[in-house]
Amino acid sequence: MESIGYLGPKGTFTKLAVDSAFNGGEKFSFETIPECIDAVGNGQIDIGVVPLENAIEGTVQLTVDYLVHQVRLPIFAEIVVPIQQHLLVNSEFTGDMDDITEIHSHSHAIAQCHQFIHSFLPDAKLNFTTSTGSAAELVSHGNANMAAIGNKLAAQEYGLQLWKENIHDYPNNHTRFAVIAKDENLVRINHEVDAEKTSMLITLPSDYAGALYQVLAAFAWRKMNLSKIESRPMKTGLGNYFFIVDVNQPYDDVLFTGVKAELEALGCKVQVLGTYPVYEMNL
Ligand SMILES: O=C(O)C(=O)C[C@]1(C(=O)O)C=C[C@@H](O)C=C1
């Protein structure tokens, strides 16, 4: 049976994503994203599931940076799940909004609810945790004035009251999760494929006028549709960036080989981070 690691503890959105995508497998929780990626890298587990991007807050930079700079593992699937953030309080809490003095959650979850916090809990102290699940756990042992931001599973798992539902600031909230592994054959997801994607890492040769334009032209004239382009620091000095480009089609030996050759002729370094199916889950 394959082993599947995820950003835990129980009650995280990543666990929801894992449960929706994998029927079988032995599931292992990790406290941080790097620990989960390391465990796949060193063979402790077969598959890792880590958050990649949220519709409101954008890229989970820790995941991208760790996969690019520390442990390079291919992405073999993407799971997209709807995200609903709720305000969860201790079972003993009987007060009202003014009595909540601390909010605990993952930075991405807090960011998805900034407007709510600004309007209704402007004086609450914010505490960033490694996941929404660990925030819920903390609140379950804490005093009655603490609240966590997280999902319904966390409320159930830690015996918290679902005190205010759907506090995320924009309704169409989803998060993409990357499924990483060393062996593609172990990744068996029980769901129809909704799309196919290829993620590429492109490093420009040096800073010159029109460099990015030339890179994009290689995709444009081949009519290859991009769904994302993002720059991240190379961590080698100010102004040095690489680009992550998501192309809305699977890798093939004609178009992608052509793009790669054209970009390499311009002096770019081109690497494929993964070519994978996308599964959109309805929870
Ligand atoms: O903390 C969790 O529950 C997670 O699974 C992490 C995470 C994230 O990193 O974006 C996942 C989905 C939500 O967007 C909020 C938090």
The ligand as an SDF file (V2000), in Angstrom:
LIG
                    3D

 16 16  0  0  0  0  0  0  0  0999 V2000
   -3.4340   25.0800    6.8500 O   0  0  0  0  0  0  0  0  0  0  0  0
   -4.0430   24.2990    6.1130 C   0  0  0  0  0  0  0  0  0  0  0  0
   -5.1300   23.7970    6.4180 O   0  0  0  0  0  0  0  0  0  0  0  0
   -3.4750   23.9800    4.8210 C   0  0  0  0  0  0  0  0  0  0  0  0
   -3.7560   22.9250    4.3080 O   0  0  0  0  0  0  0  0  0  0  0  0
   -2.5830   25.0200    4.1920 C   0  0  0  0  0  0  0  0  0  0  0  0
   -3.3430   26.0310    3.3530 C   0  0  0  0  0  0  0  0  0  0  0  0
   -2.3380   26.8890    2.5020 C   0  0  0  0  0  0  0  0  0  0  0  0
   -1.1540   26.7730    2.6340 O   0  0  0  0  0  0  0  0  0  0  0  0
   -2.8470   27.6760    1.6770 O   0  0  0  0  0  0  0  0  0  0  0  0
   -4.2070   25.3230    2.4140 C   0  0  0  0  0  0  0  0  0  0  0  0
   -5.4020   25.8010    2.0110 C   0  0  0  0  0  0  0  0  0  0  0  0
   -5.9200   27.0970    2.4740 C   0  0  0  0  0  0  0  0  0  0  0  0
   -5.6700   27.9770    1.4080 O   0  0  0  0  0  0  0  0  0  0  0  0
   -5.2260   27.5820    3.6970 C   0  0  0  0  0  0  0  0  0  0  0  0
   -4.0970   26.9890    4.1680 C   0  0  0  0  0  0  0  0  0  0  0  0
  1  2  2  0
  2  3  1  0
  2  4  1  0
  4  5  2  0
  4  6  1  0
  6  7  1  0
  7  8  1  0
  7 11  1  0
  7 16  1  0
  8  9  2  0
  8 10  1  0
 11 12  2  0
 12 13  1  0
 13 14  1  0
 13 15  1  0
 15 16  2  0
M  END
$$$$
